[in-house]
């Protein structure tokens, strides 16, 4: 008789626990990508729909998964997220994780051209000056995308369930 471990993991207990739900895998071409662990797939009662919400209506993609992992890594040093201000913390994380390299920013945009909406929103909110370069605009757009993801992660981890 075989027994299976049906213990549910609270992936939102801490940033470290949430980070443990991800693993890096390799494609046939040798490139690597982040994905949910087998265990996370077996226990995905809340995790998968929540993770898809972080994709902001994009199809699952490598940049989003990598960014979730990067945000979790940044949050692992935080002591108590239940008292954290998600707004302040998400801005700080986004500022640290936003690409500064031209190639990476153009690749971020090329991977999903609908991401121009982040730039359009920043423009309409007067977050981008008229004289801003294309790179400045891409950085601002990417920063907003990361900030929105970080906010949702901090908020969810602060709830602890």
Buried (B, 14 or more C-beta within 10 A) or exposed (E): EEEEEEEEBEBBEBBEBBBBBBBEEEEEEEEEBBBBEEBBEBBBEBBBEBBBEBBBEBEEEBBBBBBBBBBBBBBEEBEEBEEBEBEEBBBEBBEEBBBEEEEBBBEBBEEBEEBEBBBEBBBEEEBBEEEBEEBBBBBBBBBBBBBBBBBBBBBBBBEEE
